[in-house]
Amino acid sequence: MKTESDRIASMPDYPFARWGEKVRAARATGIDVIRLDIGNPDLPPPDEVIAALRSSARDPGTHGYPGYRGLPALREAIAAYYDRRFGVELDPTTEVVPLLGSKEGIVHLSLGILDPGDLVLVPDPGYPSYTMGAVIAGARVHKFPLLPERGFLPDLDAIPADIAHEATMIWLNYPNNPTAGTADLEFFTAAVEFARKHDILLCHDVPYCEVTYDGYIPPSLLQVPGAKEVAVEFNSLSKTYNMAGWRAGMAGGNRDALKSLFRVKSNIDSGMFLPVQEAAIRALSVPHDWIEARNAIYQARRKIALDGLTALGWEVPASRATLYLWARIPEGHDSEGFATKLLNEAGVSVAPGSFFGQGGEGYVRISLTAPDERIAEAMDRLDGLFKQG
Ligand SMILES: Cc1ncc(COP(=O)(O)O)c(C=O)c1O
């Protein structure tokens, strides 16, 4: 009996699912593990968002199939957010698709666009779903490096012309997971130019656009004039409003690509639970003060972590955005071995850089998703571990 396609056989388990098992095993031996590995916000969403969910869930009329396209009011709220925040106009009917979290949209767009054998350009290191979407679609992947000396921005001109010519899609993600690199409009303009020149669909993923420090305000790629002709942008409520478990996200931009995404989705999922849609509508108009107050909490944690890591002699730049610090590890370790040592010997769980591709080897990613005192405790434990030698 066949129980696995060749495509799925070629796909590794989701690395964080595997790591979760390691954390469980460490906890089972009695270790009090401080989890700084996944980007899972530990703070609650705004009160009014929870209130909107509760009140909608009490309505007996909200429990049926919610429809495929999302409420017009949700699509309008997404378009209004893009207009207010980025000055980008999106037609709520044709240029916006609500998603059950951006991850499914990333993979389903790949299924909607790619034929077996097509070529996809993917950053290394990068969020794993860009590659996995291509693998599920039976496409091939060409990885391009994100290097510290370039601020983790790719050198698009260094992608060989024949590869660029052959490619169907390219993925970018700024503010970047895992490196915390950021991009300005000049870079996005060059990326749109690259996509246009090589006739490639440019996919940008921007879930960290509201998790920022020191007053930094990231742009949307869709701000580049004409971007919608070649680009789609994914965004998410997960990190912006601490709603990771609610599964609410969005795609905006090129209407033909979004039509393919919608056709895949409408054959696979049956839309977003109506109370979650009502809550998402509410979230998208939460005053910016709420986001700033939340970011101040992350920024204080960032300082505790940076002070601790710098005292250990680690090389860690202060991120301008994202939930992460991207730390180079001491020579003589591989990143998974090093992260396993921190887990088992200090009870501090960080993400091995290799989970994001070969280009992440030599790094670990540290999430700021635990309270001040737990991050301080993690730093003390690392200090103890490395003092012991
Ligand atoms: C770069 C990036 N894209 C997409 C996602 C998926 O977010 P969600 O599916 O919760 O919207 C994540 C989650 O960590 C991410 O880091």
The ligand as an SDF file (V2000), in Angstrom:
LIG
                    3D

 16 16  0  0  0  0  0  0  0  0999 V2000
    8.1960   35.1940    7.7540 C   0  0  0  0  0  0  0  0  0  0  0  0
    6.9400   34.5540    8.1790 C   0  0  0  0  0  0  0  0  0  0  0  0
    5.9470   34.4100    7.2920 N   0  0  0  0  0  0  0  0  0  0  0  0
    4.7910   33.8290    7.6270 C   0  0  0  0  0  0  0  0  0  0  0  0
    4.5650   33.3570    8.8990 C   0  0  0  0  0  0  0  0  0  0  0  0
    3.2660   32.6840    9.1990 C   0  0  0  0  0  0  0  0  0  0  0  0
    2.4470   33.4490    9.9770 O   0  0  0  0  0  0  0  0  0  0  0  0
    0.8990   33.1330   10.1380 P   0  0  0  0  0  0  0  0  0  0  0  0
    0.5890   31.9110    9.3570 O   0  0  0  0  0  0  0  0  0  0  0  0
    0.6740   32.9750   11.5880 O   0  0  0  0  0  0  0  0  0  0  0  0
    0.2030   34.3420    9.5600 O   0  0  0  0  0  0  0  0  0  0  0  0
    5.5690   33.4780    9.8620 C   0  0  0  0  0  0  0  0  0  0  0  0
    5.3640   32.9390   11.2140 C   0  0  0  0  0  0  0  0  0  0  0  0
    6.2260   32.8720   12.0390 O   0  0  0  0  0  0  0  0  0  0  0  0
    6.7790   34.0910    9.4970 C   0  0  0  0  0  0  0  0  0  0  0  0
    7.7820   34.2430   10.3630 O   0  0  0  0  0  0  0  0  0  0  0  0
  1  2  1  0
  2  3  1  0
  2 15  2  0
  3  4  2  0
  4  5  1  0
  5  6  1  0
  5 12  2  0
  6  7  1  0
  7  8  1  0
  8  9  2  0
  8 10  1  0
  8 11  1  0
 12 13  1  0
 12 15  1  0
 13 14  2  0
 15 16  1  0
M  END
$$$$
